[in-house]
């Protein structure tokens, strides 16, 4: 299948424990508010396991790389580390689209 890089993603994933979906939604809203310029910001949720991830999609690699260094994002990462006793995982992705139909 033909593929092309269609953007870049910054994922911040964390574990809060079961029954914490509303807290995760609040964190996602705060991260989304700090993601000015991104194409889309989504929350991935497994509420039963208490595992969550936020993905911000960007046009440019530089924006994806710089997202986690923004002051509001650094503050949210620090708050998550204090809350959970562990730094959230921050990852950068190149995003590809597969053309399935003509």
N, C-alpha and C positions, 0 to 999 in steps of 0.2 A: 504494500500500500504506500502511496506517496505520503511523505511527511514533511512538515516544515515547522521550524521554531516559531511559535505564535506569541511568545511572551515569556515572562519570568515570574516565579512565585516565591514568596517568603512565607514559610510556615513556622508558627510558634505553637508547640504542643506541650500539654501539661496534664497532670493527674491531680484531681481535687478530691476524689472519693465519691462513693455512691450518694445520690440525692443532692447533687450540687449543680444541677442544670441551670437554675436561675443565676447562680454566682458566675458560672461560665458564660452565660449570655451577657451579663454585665461587663465582664472582662472583654468579651468580643466587641461589645459596643464601644468601649474605651479604646481598644486597639483600632477599630474601624474609624473612629473620630481622628486618630493620629495618622491615618493612611491617606491623607489628601493626595490626589493624583493617581491613585490606583484605579484599575478598571473595575475590580470587584473584590469584595472582602466577604469571606464565608466562614461560618463556624461548623466544624465537624464535631459531632457529639455521640458518645456512647454513655448515656446517663447511668445505665445500670452498673457499668464498670467505673464511672467517674472519670473517664478519659476524654480529652478534648483537644482540638487543634483549630487554629485560625489560619487561613490562607489568604494572603493579599496577592492579587495578580497585577503585574506591571507590564508596561510596554518595553521598558528599557532595563537591562541588567543592573545598571548603576542605581536605579531607584530601588530595585529589589534588594540590592546589597546594602543600601543606606537606610532602609526602613528600620532595622533593629537598632540603629544608632540614634534615631530621633529621641529627644529628651522624654517625651510622653511614653514612648515604647520602652525605653530603658527603665523608666520608673515602674511600668507595669511588669516588666521582667523581674525587677528587684522585689516588687511586692509579691509576685508569685513564688520567688525563691524563698522569701521569708515565710510565706503562708505554708508552703509544702516542704521546706527544708531541702529543696533541690532546685537548681536552675532549670527553667523550661528549656526544651530542645528548640533551637532555632536552625532552620535549614533553608537553603536556597535551591531552587529548581529551575531548570530550563523546561519550558512547557512546549510540547509538540502536539500538533493536530494531525490526525489521520484522515485522509479523504476516503470516505466509505462509498459515497454515491457521486455520480457525475451531475 
